[in-house]
Amino acid sequence: MILQCPERCASSHVLADALTSVLAIIDLSAGLFYGWTWTHP
């Protein structure tokens, strides 16, 4: 099945949002556990 553009665009948008959330959690964890205050000024 070939995805239409709206479906493809929506799925890539959801994946980008998920990746951003995971990176934000990693960033906050690094700041909490390692004291890296420069990660979130």
PyMOL CGO cylinders between C-alpha atoms (Angstrom):
from pymol import cmd
from pymol.cgo import CYLINDER

trace = [
    CYLINDER, 0.00, 0.00, 0.00, 1.39, 3.38, -1.01, 0.3, 1, 1, 1, 1, 1, 1,
    CYLINDER, 1.39, 3.38, -1.01, 0.79, 6.10, 1.53, 0.3, 1, 1, 1, 1, 1, 1,
    CYLINDER, 0.79, 6.10, 1.53, -0.72, 9.34, 0.34, 0.3, 1, 1, 1, 1, 1, 1,
    CYLINDER, -0.72, 9.34, 0.34, 1.08, 12.57, 1.14, 0.3, 1, 1, 1, 1, 1, 1,
    CYLINDER, 1.08, 12.57, 1.14, -1.14, 13.60, 4.09, 0.3, 1, 1, 1, 1, 1, 1,
    CYLINDER, -1.14, 13.60, 4.09, -0.64, 10.21, 5.75, 0.3, 1, 1, 1, 1, 1, 1,
    CYLINDER, -0.64, 10.21, 5.75, 3.09, 10.27, 5.12, 0.3, 1, 1, 1, 1, 1, 1,
    CYLINDER, 3.09, 10.27, 5.12, 3.40, 13.83, 6.36, 0.3, 1, 1, 1, 1, 1, 1,
    CYLINDER, 3.40, 13.83, 6.36, 1.37, 13.12, 9.48, 0.3, 1, 1, 1, 1, 1, 1,
    CYLINDER, 1.37, 13.12, 9.48, 3.39, 10.03, 10.36, 0.3, 1, 1, 1, 1, 1, 1,
    CYLINDER, 3.39, 10.03, 10.36, 6.70, 11.86, 9.92, 0.3, 1, 1, 1, 1, 1, 1,
    CYLINDER, 6.70, 11.86, 9.92, 5.37, 14.70, 12.06, 0.3, 1, 1, 1, 1, 1, 1,
    CYLINDER, 5.37, 14.70, 12.06, 4.44, 12.26, 14.85, 0.3, 1, 1, 1, 1, 1, 1,
    CYLINDER, 4.44, 12.26, 14.85, 7.89, 10.65, 14.66, 0.3, 1, 1, 1, 1, 1, 1,
    CYLINDER, 7.89, 10.65, 14.66, 9.57, 14.06, 14.85, 0.3, 1, 1, 1, 1, 1, 1,
    CYLINDER, 9.57, 14.06, 14.85, 7.48, 14.99, 17.91, 0.3, 1, 1, 1, 1, 1, 1,
    CYLINDER, 7.48, 14.99, 17.91, 8.35, 11.69, 19.59, 0.3, 1, 1, 1, 1, 1, 1,
    CYLINDER, 8.35, 11.69, 19.59, 12.06, 12.17, 18.93, 0.3, 1, 1, 1, 1, 1, 1,
    CYLINDER, 12.06, 12.17, 18.93, 11.92, 15.71, 20.31, 0.3, 1, 1, 1, 1, 1, 1,
    CYLINDER, 11.92, 15.71, 20.31, 10.23, 14.45, 23.48, 0.3, 1, 1, 1, 1, 1, 1,
    CYLINDER, 10.23, 14.45, 23.48, 12.83, 11.73, 23.98, 0.3, 1, 1, 1, 1, 1, 1,
    CYLINDER, 12.83, 11.73, 23.98, 15.66, 14.23, 23.51, 0.3, 1, 1, 1, 1, 1, 1,
    CYLINDER, 15.66, 14.23, 23.51, 14.04, 16.62, 26.00, 0.3, 1, 1, 1, 1, 1, 1,
    CYLINDER, 14.04, 16.62, 26.00, 13.82, 13.84, 28.59, 0.3, 1, 1, 1, 1, 1, 1,
    CYLINDER, 13.82, 13.84, 28.59, 17.48, 12.95, 28.03, 0.3, 1, 1, 1, 1, 1, 1,
    CYLINDER, 17.48, 12.95, 28.03, 18.42, 16.62, 28.35, 0.3, 1, 1, 1, 1, 1, 1,
    CYLINDER, 18.42, 16.62, 28.35, 16.53, 17.08, 31.61, 0.3, 1, 1, 1, 1, 1, 1,
    CYLINDER, 16.53, 17.08, 31.61, 17.95, 13.84, 33.00, 0.3, 1, 1, 1, 1, 1, 1,
    CYLINDER, 17.95, 13.84, 33.00, 21.49, 14.94, 32.18, 0.3, 1, 1, 1, 1, 1, 1,
    CYLINDER, 21.49, 14.94, 32.18, 20.87, 18.24, 33.92, 0.3, 1, 1, 1, 1, 1, 1,
    CYLINDER, 20.87, 18.24, 33.92, 19.46, 16.49, 36.96, 0.3, 1, 1, 1, 1, 1, 1,
    CYLINDER, 19.46, 16.49, 36.96, 21.99, 13.69, 37.38, 0.3, 1, 1, 1, 1, 1, 1,
    CYLINDER, 21.99, 13.69, 37.38, 25.19, 15.32, 36.10, 0.3, 1, 1, 1, 1, 1, 1,
    CYLINDER, 25.19, 15.32, 36.10, 24.52, 18.92, 37.09, 0.3, 1, 1, 1, 1, 1, 1,
    CYLINDER, 24.52, 18.92, 37.09, 24.79, 20.11, 33.50, 0.3, 1, 1, 1, 1, 1, 1,
    CYLINDER, 24.79, 20.11, 33.50, 23.00, 23.40, 33.94, 0.3, 1, 1, 1, 1, 1, 1,
    CYLINDER, 23.00, 23.40, 33.94, 24.13, 24.60, 30.50, 0.3, 1, 1, 1, 1, 1, 1,
    CYLINDER, 24.13, 24.60, 30.50, 21.74, 22.13, 28.84, 0.3, 1, 1, 1, 1, 1, 1,
    CYLINDER, 21.74, 22.13, 28.84, 18.73, 24.24, 29.79, 0.3, 1, 1, 1, 1, 1, 1,
    CYLINDER, 18.73, 24.24, 29.79, 19.70, 27.86, 30.37, 0.3, 1, 1, 1, 1, 1, 1,
]
cmd.load_cgo(trace, "trace")
